[in-house]
């Protein structure tokens, strides 16, 4: 009987959490840099507000795209884990059937 690798799920979870934190850090850094850059620019208030609005819209779109990519990756990884689990179960059932005939 082949031993199950119980650490696959743990490693995947850790990688997923790290990916999530990296995306969050990048987005937070972009937001902070954009806001500080706009606030310290020597423009009129109306222009500054317009720039903040535009940068916020771009940031929102980027965040949505990054989150969608994250969900896509997580979904594919989940499906892969489920498929591996089903394969392992099927293999074990076949082995048990063969062993019970012997």
C-alpha positions as CSV (number, residue, x, y, z in Angstrom):
1,X,0.0,0.0,0.0
2,X,1.4,3.4,-1.0
3,X,1.5,5.9,1.9
4,X,-0.6,9.1,1.6
5,X,1.3,12.4,1.5
6,X,-0.5,14.3,4.2
7,X,1.6,17.4,3.8
8,X,0.4,18.4,0.3
9,X,-2.6,20.3,1.7
10,X,-0.5,22.0,4.3
11,X,2.1,23.2,1.8
12,X,-0.6,24.4,-0.6
13,X,-2.3,26.3,2.1
14,X,0.9,28.0,3.2
15,X,1.7,28.9,-0.4
16,X,-1.8,30.3,-0.9
17,X,-1.6,32.4,2.3
18,X,1.8,33.7,1.2
19,X,0.5,34.6,-2.3
20,X,-2.5,36.3,-0.7
21,X,-0.2,38.4,1.6
22,X,2.1,39.3,-1.3
23,X,-0.8,40.6,-3.4
24,X,-2.1,42.5,-0.4
25,X,1.3,44.0,0.3
26,X,1.8,45.0,-3.4
27,X,-1.6,46.7,-3.5
28,X,-1.1,48.5,-0.2
29,X,2.3,49.7,-1.4
30,X,0.8,50.9,-4.7
31,X,-2.0,52.7,-2.9
32,X,0.3,54.4,-0.5
33,X,2.8,55.5,-3.2
34,X,0.0,56.8,-5.4
35,X,-1.6,58.7,-2.7
36,X,1.6,60.3,-1.4
37,X,2.7,61.1,-4.9
38,X,-0.6,62.9,-5.7
39,X,-0.8,64.7,-2.4
40,X,2.6,66.2,-2.6
41,X,2.2,67.2,-6.2
42,X,1.9,71.0,-6.7
43,X,-1.5,71.1,-8.3
44,X,-4.8,72.8,-7.6
45,X,-7.2,70.9,-5.3
46,X,-9.6,70.0,-8.1
47,X,-6.8,68.5,-10.2
48,X,-5.5,66.6,-7.1
49,X,-8.9,65.2,-6.4
50,X,-9.3,64.2,-10.0
51,X,-5.9,62.5,-9.9
52,X,-6.8,60.7,-6.7
53,X,-10.1,59.5,-8.2
54,X,-8.3,58.2,-11.4
55,X,-5.6,56.5,-9.4
56,X,-8.2,54.9,-7.1
57,X,-10.2,53.6,-10.0
58,X,-7.0,52.1,-11.6
59,X,-6.0,50.6,-8.2
60,X,-9.5,49.2,-7.7
61,X,-9.4,47.5,-11.2
62,X,-5.9,46.2,-10.5
63,X,-7.0,44.8,-7.1
64,X,-10.1,43.2,-8.7
65,X,-7.9,41.6,-11.5
66,X,-5.3,40.4,-8.9
67,X,-8.1,38.9,-6.7
68,X,-9.7,37.2,-9.7
69,X,-6.4,35.7,-10.6
70,X,-5.9,34.6,-7.0
71,X,-9.3,32.9,-7.0
72,X,-8.6,31.3,-10.3
73,X,-5.3,29.8,-9.0
74,X,-6.9,28.7,-5.7
75,X,-9.8,27.1,-7.6
76,X,-7.5,25.2,-9.9
77,X,-5.3,24.1,-7.0
78,X,-8.4,22.9,-5.1
79,X,-9.6,21.0,-8.1
80,X,-6.2,19.4,-8.5
81,X,-6.2,18.3,-4.9
82,X,-9.7,16.8,-5.2
83,X,-8.6,15.0,-8.4
84,X,-5.5,13.6,-6.6
85,X,-7.7,12.5,-3.7
86,X,-10.1,10.7,-6.0
87,X,-7.3,9.0,-7.8
88,X,-5.8,7.8,-4.6
89,X,-9.2,6.4,-3.4
90,X,-9.7,4.7,-6.7
91,X,-6.3,3.2,-6.6
92,X,-6.8,1.9,-3.1
93,X,-10.2,0.4,-4.0
94,X,-8.6,-1.4,-6.9
95,X,-5.8,-2.7,-4.7
96,X,-8.3,-3.9,-2.1
97,X,-10.3,-5.7,-4.8
98,X,-7.2,-7.4,-6.1
99,X,-6.1,-8.4,-2.6
100,X,-9.5,-9.7,-1.6
101,X,-9.5,-12.1,-4.7
102,X,-6.1,-13.5,-3.6
